[in-house]
């Protein structure tokens, strides 16, 4: 098998060398070039034809956002992983980059004890994402028979929409959520695999782009119609029944599917609290987080729809749910919001909202 060709773009000589050493040490990868700024990177993309680009954001000459914008004009399908700092400014810029079409993000190692520790962090966090983004075919072993019914059979009114998403998620959410109906009548819960401190800027962006009032999940927060809650990076988010309402529970229990927050954790709690009034949506992402949770939701009588392979950056999470026969519909991203609208609005004309099972 040919090696995956990686172009490294960063204005720090030390970081370029560190990344190059980490990438080159993996037998499946090779570094085909490095660039200290966006202008040089754009030229090298043409000459070295990389399979993937790692891109710093804060560069002195043509920064990462401008570079990414240019890449998407000429190479719309070229995978790009943002590799940048976790400062407050850097976090906002990374969320902007994801909205512009970056496929994923990894934060630069900070507060590590040694170069060896920094190298190990890169090997653990960055290298697997490079491999997965360049091996989409490995995510789909078998193709399910998709039975998309033209008729929506609402066995129960929908009281909550729970969304699980990973690689390519911020861009998918930015496209889908603005298409939800105005005055959306139920709360929306989102688990996006993202590092700590990045989920609040993501929630802010959702609020800006859509009619939903989006916030990062908070312990004890009460679920209300038309509000979206994004699971905070580094913590699981669940729902629990209180005396007169449904509230969020935020905790740092062990990772599931190597993730915290994990989609399965949220979906299990949604199945317990909402039962057949839950709608689960699984969008683009690597791995299979959400598979077990979708099984819980279907067994409780809830509904599940997933994004299709063609419109997914990685068809791992939605593909796993589809291949298990748990998805009622498998749809392109452009059609998912309308499907949600139909399912939610069809049964909510006369039923009280947030009546938990």
MARRONU-94545 format. One record per atom (N, C-alpha, C, O): residue in one letter; x, y, z. Coordinates in steps of 0.1 Angstrom, whole numbers, plus 5000, padded with zeros to 4 digits. Example, Ala and Ser with C-alpha at 12.3 -4.5 7.8 and 13.67 -1.06 7.14 Angstrom:
2
A513249435078;A512349555078;A513249675078;A514249675085;S512849785071;S513749895071;S512950005079;S513450115080;
This chain:
357
X500849885000;X500050005000;X500950125000;X501850135008;X500650224991;X501350354992;X501150425005;X500150425011;X502250495009;X502150575021;X501250695019;X501150755008;X500750745030;X499950865030;X500850985030;X501850995038;X500651075021;X501551185018;X501151315026;X499951355024;X501951365035;X501551465045;X502451595042;X503651585041;X501651705041;X502351835040;X502151905053;X500951915058;X503251955059;X503152025072;X503352175070;X504352215064;X502452255076;X502452395074;X502452455088;X501452445096;X503552525092;X503652585105;X504852685104;X505852655098;X504652795111;X505752905110;X506852875120;X507852955120;X506752775128;X507852745138;X508652635133;X508252525129;X509952665132;X510952565127;X510952435137;X510952325132;X510852465150;X510852355160;X509552265158;X509652145158;X508452335156;X507252255154;X507252175141;X506852055141;X507752235131;X507852165118;X508752035119;X508351935114;X509852055126;X510751945128;X510151835137;X510251715134;X509451875147;X508751785157;X507751705149;X507651585151;X506851775142;X505851705134;X506451615124;X505951495122;X507451655117;X508051575106;X508551445112;X508451345106;X509251455124;X509851335130;X508751235134;X508851115132;X507651295140;X506551205144;X505851135132;X505651015133;X505551215122;X504951155110;X505851055103;X505350945100;X507051095101;X508051005094;X508250875102;X508650775096;X508050875115;X508350755123;X507250645121;X507450535125;X506150685115;X505050595113;X505250525099;X505350605089;X505250395098;X505550335085;X504450355074;X504750335062;X503250405078;X502250425069;X502150575063;X501350605054;X503050655069;X503050795065;X504350845060;X505450785063;X504350945052;X505551015048;X505351165047;X504251205042;X506351245050;X506351385049;X506851425035;X507951395031;X505951485027;X506351525013;X506751665012;X507151715001;X506651745023;X507051885023;X506651955035;X505751905043;X507252065038;X506952155049;X506852295043;X507452325033;X506152385050;X506052525046;X505852615059;X505152575068;X506552725059;X506452815070;X505252915070;X505052985080;X504552915059;X503353005058;X502452965047;X502752875039;X501353035046;X500252985036;X500653005022;X500352915013;X501353105018;X501753135004;X502653014999;X502352964988;X503652975007;X504452865003;X503752735003;X503952654994;X502852725012;X502052595013;X501152585000;X501152464995;X500552684996;X499752674984;X500552634972;X500052554963;X501752684971;X502652644960;X503052494961;X503052424951;X503352454973;X503752314975;X502652214973;X502952104968;X501452254976;X500352164974;X500252124959;X500052014955;X500452224950;X500452194936;X501652104932;X501452024923;X502752124938;X503952054934;X504051914940;X504551814933;X503751894953;X503951764959;X502751684960;X502851564964;X501551744957;X500251664957;X500051584970;X500051454969;X499951644981;X499751574994;X498351504995;X497451544988;X498351405003;X497051345006;X496351415018;X495051405019;X497051495026;X496551565037;X497451675041;X498651665039;X496951775047;X497751895052;X497451915067;X496351915071;X498551935074;X498451985088;X498652135088;X499652175082;X497852215094;X497852355092;X497852435105;X496852425113;X498852515107;X498852605118;X497952725115;X497752755103;X497352795125;X496452905123;X497253035123;X497153115114;X497953055134;X498653185136;X500053185130;X501053145136;X500053235117;X501353245110;X501453395105;X500453455102;X502653435105;X502953585102;X502553625088;X502053735085;X502853535078;X502553565064;X501453475059;X501753355057;X500353525056;X499153445052;X498853335062;X499353225062;X497953375071;X497653285083;X496853165078;X496453155066;X496553085088;X495852955085;X494452975079;X494052895070;X493653065084;X492353085079;X492353135064;X491553085056;X493253225061;X493353265047;X493853145038;X493353135027;X494753075043;X495252955036;X494152855034;X494052795023;X493452825044;X492352725043;X491252775033;X490752695025;X490952895033;X489952955023;X490452925009;X489752885000;X491752955007;X492352934993;X492352784990;X492152754978;X492752694999;X492752554997;X491352504993;X491252424983;X490352545000;X489052504997;X488552544983;X487652484977;X489052654978;X488652694964;X489252604953;X488652584943;X490552564956;X491252494945;X491252344948;X491352264939;X491152304961;X491252154965;X490152134975;X490452114987;X488852134971;X487752124981;X487751994989;X487151995000;X488351884983;X488251754990;X489551724997;X489651615004;X490551804997;X491851775003;X491651785018;X491351885024;X491951675026;X491751675040;X492751775047;X493951775043;X492251855056;X493051955064;X492851935078;X491651945083;X493851915086;X493751905101;X494452035106;X495652055104;X493652115114;X494252225120;X495052185132;X494552105141;X496252235133;X497152205144;X497652335150;X498552395145;X496952375161;X497252515166;X497152515181;X496952415188;X497352635186;X497452655201;X496052655207;X495052675200;X496052625220;X494752625227;X494552755236;X493852755245;X495152865231;X494952995238;X493453035234;X492852975226;X492953135242;X491653185239;X491453225225;X490453195218;X492453305220;X492453345206;X492553225196;X491853215186;X493453135200;X493553015191;X492352925191;X492052875180;X491652915202;X490452835202;X489352895192;X488752815185;X489153025193;X488253085184;X488553065170;X487753045161;X489853075167;X490353065153;X490152925148;X489852905136;X490352825157;X490152685153;X488752655149;X488452595139;X487752715157;X486352695154;X486052765141;X485252705133;X486652885138;X486452945125;X486952855114;X486352845104;X488152795116;X488652705106;X487752585103;X487652555092;X487252535114;X486352415112;X485152455104;X484552385096;X484652585106;X483452635099;X483852655084;X482952655076;X485052685082;X485552715068;X485852585060;X486152595048;X485752475067;X485952345060;X487152265064;X487352155058;X487852295075;X488852205081;X488152085085;X487052085090;X488851965083;X488151845086;X488251805101;X487451735106;X489351855108;X489451815122;X490451915128;X491151995121;X490651905141;X491551995148;X492351915159;X491751825165;X493551955161;X494351895172;X495052015178;X495652095171;X495052025191;X495852135198;X497252095200;X497651975203;X498152195199;X499552175201;X499752135216;X499152185225;X500752045218;X501052005232;X501452125240;X502252205236;X500852135252;X501152245261;X501352185275;X500752085279;X502252255283;X502552215296;X502952075298;X502652005307;X503752025287;X504351895288;X505751905294;X506352005294;X506151785300;X507351795308;X508651785299;X509651825304;X508451725287;X509651705279;X509251695264;X508051685261;X510251695256;X510051685242;X509451545239;X508651525230;X509951445247;X509451305245;X507951305248;X507251235240;X507551375258;X506051375261;X505351445250;X504151405247;X505851555244;X505251625233;X505051535221;X504051535215;X506151465218;X506151365207;X505051265209;X504251225200;X504951215221;X503951105224;X502551165222;X501651095218;X502351285227;X501051355225;X500651365211;X499451345207;X501551405202;X501351415188;X500951275182;X500051265174;X501751175186;X501451045181;X500150995185;X499450915178;X499651025197;X498350985202;X497251065196;X496151005193;X497451195194;X496251275190;X496251305175;X495151305170;X497351325169;X497351375155;X497451255145;X496751255136;X498451165147;X498751065138;X497450975135;X497250945123;X496750935145;X495550855142;X494550925133;X493850865125;X494351055135;X493451135127;X493851145113;X493051145103;X495151165111;X495751165097;X495351035090;X494951035079;X495650925097;X495350795091;X493950775087;X493550725077;X493050815097;X491650785095;X491050875084;X490250825076;X491450995083;X490951085073;X491351045059;X490651075049;X492450975058;X492950935045;X492650785042;X493050735032;X491850725050;X491450585048;X489950575050;X489450485058;X489150655044;X487650655046;X487050515042;X486050475048;X487650455032;X487150325028;X487150215039;X486350125040;X488150235048;X488150135059;X487050145069;X486750055077;X486350265068;X485250285078;X483950205073;X483050185081;X483850165061;X482650105056;X482949965051;X483349945039;X482749865059;X483049725055;X481949665047;X482149605037;X480749695051;X479549635044;X478549755042;X478449845050;X477849745031;X476849845028;X475449785032;X475049685028;X474749865040;X473349815044;X472349835033;X472549915024;X471249765034;X470149795025;X469349905032;X468749885042;X469350025026;X468650135032;X467250145028;X466950145016;X466350135037;X464850145034;X464350275039;X463850285051;X464450375031;X463950505035;X462450515031;X462150525019;X461650515041;X460150525039;X459850675035;X460250765041;X458950685025;X458450815021;X457450875031;X457250995031;X456950785040;X455950825049;X456550825063;X457150735067;X456450945070;X456950945084;X455850895093;X454750955094;X456150785100;X455150735110;X455550775124;X456450705130;X454950875129;X455350915142;X454550845153;X453350875155;X455150745159;X454550665169;X454250755181;X453350725189;X455050855183;X454950945195;X455551075191;X456351095182;X455051175198;X455551315196;X457051315200;X457451245210;X457851395193;X459251405197;X459351515207;X458951625205;X460051485218;X460251585229;X461751625230;X462051725237;X462651565223;X464051605224;X464751545211;X464451445206;X465751625206;X466551585195;X467951575200;X468551675205;X468551455200;X469951435204;X470851405192;X470551315184;X471951475191;X472851475180;X474251425184;X474751485193;X474751325177;X476151285179;X476951305167;X476551265156;X478151365168;X478951395156;X480451405160;X480751435172;X481351385151;X482751395154;X483451465142;X483251575139;X484351385135;X485151445124;X484251515114;X483351445108;X484451635111;X483651715101;X482451775107;X481651835100;X482251755121;X481051795127;X480751945127;X479651985124;X481652025131;X481352175132;X480852225118;X479852305118;X481352185108;X480952225094;X479552165092;X478652235086;X479352045095;X478051975093;X476952045101;X475852075097;X477252075114;X476352145123;X475952285117;X474852335118;X477052355112;X476852485107;X475952485095;X475252585092;X475952385087;X475052375076;X473652325079;X472652375074;X473552235089;X472252175092;X471352255102;X470252285099;X471952305113;X471152365123;X470452495119;X469352515123;X471052575110;X470252695106;X469052665098;X468152745096;X468852535093;X467752495086;X466552445094;X465552405089;X466852435107;X465752385116;X464652495117;X464952615115;X463452455119;X462352555119;X462552665130;X463052635141;X462052785127;X462052885136;X461152845148;X460152775146;X461452895160;X460652865172;X460652715174;X459552655176;X461752645172;X461852505173;X461252455186;X461652505197;X460352365186;X459552335198;X460152245208;X459452215219;X461352195206;X461952095216;X463452135218;X463952205209;X464052095228;X465452115230;X466352025222;X465851915217;X467552075219;X468551995211;X469751975219;X470352065225;X470251855220;X471451815227;X472451765218;X472151685209;X473651815219;X474751785209;X475951735216;X476451795226;X476451625212;X477851575216;X478651585203;X478551505194;X479651675204;X480651695193;X481951655199;X482451725209;X482651555194;X483951525199;X484951645196;X485251675185;X485351705207;X486151825206;X486951845219;X486551805230;X488151895218;X488951915230;X488352015240;X487452095236;X488752005253;X488252095263;X488552245259;X489552265252;X487652335262;X487652475259;X487252515245;X487152635242;X487052415237;X486652445223;X485052445221;X484552495211;X484352375230;X482952365228;X482152485231;X481052505225;X482652575240;X481952705242;X481952795229;X480952845226;X483152805223;X483052885210;X482152815200;X481552885192;X482152685200;X481252615190;X479752645193;X479052675184;X479452645206;X478052685210;X477752825206;X476652855201;X478652915208;X478453055204;X478253065189;X477353145184;X478952995181;X478852995167;X477452945163;X476852995153;X476952835169;X475652785166;X474552885169;X473652905161;X474752965180;X473753065183;X473753175172;X472753235169;X474953205167;X475053315157;X474453265144;X473853345137;X474653145140;X474153095127;X472753055127;X472153055116;X472153015138;X470852955138;X469853035147;X470353125154;X468652995147;X467653055157;X467652985170;X467053035180;X468452885172;X468552815185;X469452895194;X470452965190;X469152895207;X469952955217;X470852845222;X470452765230;X472152855218;X473052745221;X474052785232;X474552895232;X474252685241;X475252715252;X475952585255;X475552475251;X477152595261;X477852485266;X477152425278;X476652495286;X477052295278;X476352225289;X476752265303;X477952275306;X475852285312;X476052325326;X475352225335;X474252185332;X475952195346;X475352105356;X474052165361;X473952285365;X472952085360;X471652125365;X470852215356;X469752255360;X471352245344;X470652335335;X469352265331;X469252145329;X468252345330;X466952295327;X466752295312;X467052395305;X466252185306;X465952185292;X464752255288;X463652245295;X464852345278;X463752425274;X463652415258;X464652395252;X462452435253;X462252435238;X463152545232;X463352655237;X463652515220;X464452605212;X465852635217;X466452725212;X466252565227;X467652575232;X468452455228;X467952345227;X469752485225;X470652375222;X471752375233;X472252475237;X472152255237;X473152235247;X474352155240;X474052045235;X475552205241;X476652135235;X477452075247;X477852145256;X477751945247;X478451885258;X479851945259;X480551955249;X480251985271;X481552045273;X482751955270;X482651835275;X483751995263;X484851915261;X485451865274;X485651935283;X485851735274;X486451675286;X485451625296;X485851565306;X484151635293;X483051595303;X481951525295;X481651555284;X481351425302;X480151365296;X478951445300;X478951525309;X477951445291;X476651515294;X475551415293;X475451335283;X474651415303;X473451335304;X472251415307;X472351535311;X471051355305;X469851415310;X469351335322;X469551215322;X468651395331;X468051325342;X466751395346;X466551515345;X465751315350;X464451365354;X464551425368;X464951365377;X464151555369;X463951615382;X462451615385;X461651545378;X462051685396;X460651675400;X459751725390;X458651665387;X460051845384;X459151905375;X459651935361;X459052005353;X460851885358;X461551915345;X462651815343;X462851725350;X463251835331;X464451755328;X465651845329;X465651955323;X466751795335;X467951875337;X469151805331;X469151685329;X470251875329;X471551825325;X472351775337;X472251835348;X473051675335;X474051625344;X475451615337;X475551555327;X476451685342;X477751695337;X478751625346;X478751655358;X479551535341;X480451455349;X481651405341;X481651415329;X482651365349;X483951325343;X484151175345;X485251135348;X483151095343;X483350945344;X484250905333;X484550975324;X484750775334;X485750735324;X485250745310;X484050745307;X486250755301;X485950765286;X485150645281;X485350535286;X484350665272;X483750555265;X484050565250;X483950685244;X484350465243;X484850465229;X486050565228;X486150625217;X486850565238;X487950655239;X487550805238;X488350895235;X486350835242;X485850975241;X485251025254;X484650945261;X485451145256;X484751225267;X484651365263;X485651435263;X483451415259;X482151355260;X481951235250;X482651235239;X481051145253;X480751035244;X479251045241;X478451075249;X479051015228;X477651005223;X476850905230;X475650925234;X477450785232;X476650675239;X476150715253;X475050675256;X476950795260;X476550835274;X475250915273;X474350895280;X475351015264;X474151105262;X472951025257;X471851035263;X473150945247;X471950865241;X471350775251;X470150755251;X472150705259;X471550615269;X470650685279;X469550645282;X471150805283;X470350875293;X469050935286;X467950935292;X469150975273;X467951015266;X466950905265;X465750925266;X467450785262;X466550675261;X465850645274;X464650615274;X466550655285;X465950635298;X464850735302;X463850705307;X465150865299;X464350975303;X463150995294;X462051015298;X463450995281;X462451035271;X461750915264;X460750925258;X462450795264;X461850675258;X461450695243;X462250735235;X460150675240;X459750675226;X459550825221;X459150835209;X459850925229;X459651055224;X461051115220;X461151245219;X462051035219;X463451085215;X463751055200;X463350955195;X464351155195;X464951145181;X466451155182;X466951265186;X467151055177;X468651055177;X469051085163;X468551025153;X470151165161;X470651195148;X472151175149;X472851235158;X472751095140;X474151065140;X474751115127;X474351075116;X475651215129;X476351275117;X477751225115;X478151135123;X478451285106;X479751245102;X480751225114;X480651305124;X481551125114;X482551105125;X483250975124;X482650875118;X484450965129;X485150845129;X484850755141;X484350805151;X485050625140;X484750535151;X483250485150;X482650495140;X482750445162;X481450395163;X480750445175;X479750385180;X481150555181;X480450615192;X479050655188;X478850715178;X478050615196;X476650635193;X475950505189;X474750505189;X476650405185;X476050285181;X475250215192;X474050185190;X475850205204;X475150145215;X474050225220;X472950185223;X474250365220;X473250455224;X472050445215;X470950465219;X472250435202;X471150425192;X470350295195;X469150295193;X471050195198;X470350065202;X469450085214;X468250035214;X469850155224;X469050195235;X467850275231;X466750245236;X468050375223;X466950455219;X465950375211;X464750395213;X466350295201;X465450215194;X464650115203;X463450095201;X465350055212;X464649965221;X463650035230;X462649975234;X463850165233;X462950235241;X461750295232;X460850355237;X461850265219;X460750315210;X461050445203;X460250495196;X462250495205;X462650625199;X463050605184;X463050495179;X463350715178;X463650715163;X465150755161;X465750825169;X465650705150;X467150725147;X467250755132;X466750685123;X467950865128;X468350895115;X469750925114;X470350975124;X470450895103;X471850915102;X472250985088;X471450975079;X473451045088;X473951105076;X474450995066;X474950895071;X474351015054;X474750915044;X476250925042;X476951025046;X476850825035;X478250815033;X478750925024;X479850985026;X478050955013;X478551055003;X478751195009;X479651255005;X477951235018;X478051365024;X478851375037;X479051485042;X479251255042;X480051255054;X481551275051;X482051225041;X482251345060;X483751345059;X484251205062;X485151155055;X483751145072;X484051005076;X482750935080;X482050985088;X482450825073;X481250755075;X481450635086;X481050525083;X482050675097;X482350575107;X481150565116;X480450465117;X480850675124;X479750665133;X478350645127;X477650555131;X477950725117;X476750695110;X476650565103;X475650495103;X477850525097;X477850395090;X477650275100;X477050175096;X478250285112;X478150175122;X476650165126;X476150045127;X475950275128;X474550265131;X473750215120;X472850135122;X474050255108;X473250205096;X473550065094;X472549985091;X474750015094;X475149875092;X474449785102;X474249665100;X474249835114;X473549755125;X472049755123;X471349685131;X471549825113;X470049815110;X469249905120;X468049885122;X469950005126;X469250085136;X468650215131;X467850285137;X469050255119;X468650385113;X467350365105;X467250275096;X466350445108;X465150445100;X465350515087;X464750475077;X466250615086;X466550675074;X468050715073;X468650745083;X468650705061;X470050745059;X469950845048;X469650825037;X470350975052;X470051085043;X471351175041;X472251175049;X471351235029;X472451335028;X472251455037;X471151485042;X473351515041;X473251625051;X472251735048;X471551785056;X472151765035;X471251875031;X469751845034;X468951935035;X469451715036;X468051675038;X467751645053;X466551625056;X468751645061;X468451595075;X467651705083;X466751665090;X467951825081;X467151925089;X465651925085;X464851925094;X465351905073;X463951895069;X463351775075;X462151775079;X464051665075;X463551535081;X463251555096;X462251515101;X464251625103;X464051655117;X462751745119;X461951715128;X462651845111;X461551935112;X460151865110;X459251885118;X460151775100;X458851695098;X458551605110;X457451605114;X459551535115;X459351445126;X458951515139;X458051475146;X459551625141;X459351705154;X457951775153;X457151775162;X457751845141;X456551925140;X455351845138;X454251885142;X455451725133;X454251645130;X453551595142;X452351585142;X454251575153;X453551525165;X453451625177;X453051585187;X453951745175;X454051835186;X452951945186;X453052045194;X452051935177;X451052045177;X450252055190;X449852165194;X449951945196;X449051955208;X449551885220;X448851875230;X450851835220;X451351765231;X452251855240;X453051935234;X452151855253;X453051935261;X454551895259;X454851775258;X455351995259;X456751965256;X457451915269;X457151965280;X458451825267;X459351775278;X458551695288;X458851705300;X457551625283;X456951525292;X457751395291;X457551315282;X458551375301;X459551265300;X458751135303;X457751135310;X459351025298;X458750895300;X459050845315;X458550745319;
